[in-house]
Amino acid sequence: MCIRDRSPGIKDAGSESISFWPNPAVSEIQFSAQLDKVQVIDMKGIVVKEGTNTNILNVSELPQGMYIIRSNDKILGKMTK
């Protein structure tokens, strides 16, 4: 899996821009819209957390590190925990 970061900040997730917070996260991240599918991907390219039909995702069990947040095959941005 190759993930390219063309610029810093939040990426466009389709027709509307989706943001998430807090970043860095401690226990959960919240999205600015309800997402059909959201994935948290570690720096090895492994999906470590998934959610469906949600605007909040619990990340408390994830170890500290950097993660990629993806929704419906669009990169939303990087998350630090």
C-alpha positions in Angstrom: 0.0 0.0 0.0 1.4 3.4 -1.0 -0.1 6.5 0.7 1.2 9.8 -0.6 0.7 13.0 1.3 0.7 15.8 -1.3 0.2 18.6 1.1 -0.3 19.1 4.9 -3.7 19.3 6.4 -7.1 17.6 5.7 -7.8 16.1 2.3 -11.0 16.2 0.4 -13.2 13.2 0.9 -15.5 13.5 -2.1 -17.7 16.4 -2.8 -17.5 17.8 0.7 -14.5 18.3 2.9 -14.5 16.1 6.0 -12.5 17.1 9.1 -11.8 15.3 12.3 -10.7 16.3 15.8 -9.1 16.2 18.3 -5.7 15.7 16.8 -3.7 14.4 18.7 -6.4 12.0 19.9 -6.6 10.3 23.3 -9.8 8.2 23.4 -11.9 9.1 20.3 -12.0 11.1 17.2 -15.1 12.9 15.9 -15.9 13.7 12.3 -17.7 16.7 10.8 -20.1 14.4 9.0 -21.6 10.9 9.3 -19.3 8.5 7.5 -20.4 5.3 5.7 -17.1 3.7 6.3 -14.0 4.9 8.1 -10.6 3.1 8.7 -7.6 3.9 10.8 -4.4 2.6 9.2 -1.1 2.3 10.9 2.2 3.3 9.2 2.8 -0.3 8.1 -0.4 0.0 6.0 -2.5 -2.3 8.2 -6.1 -1.4 9.0 -6.2 -1.3 12.8 -9.7 0.1 13.4 -12.8 0.3 11.3 -16.2 1.9 11.8 -19.4 2.2 9.8 -22.2 4.7 9.7 -20.6 6.9 12.4 -19.3 10.3 13.2 -17.3 9.2 16.3 -14.6 6.5 16.4 -13.2 5.1 19.7 -9.4 4.9 19.4 -8.5 4.4 23.1 -7.1 0.9 22.5 -4.7 2.0 19.8 -1.0 2.5 20.9 0.6 5.9 20.6 1.8 6.7 17.1 0.8 8.1 13.7 -2.2 6.8 11.7 -3.9 7.6 8.4 -7.6 8.2 8.5 -9.4 6.9 5.4 -13.1 7.0 4.4 -14.5 5.4 1.3 -11.0 5.1 -0.2 -10.3 8.8 0.3 -7.5 9.9 2.7 -8.9 12.4 5.3 -5.5 13.1 6.9 -3.1 12.0 9.5 -3.9 11.4 13.2 -1.4 11.3 16.1 -2.2 9.4 19.2 
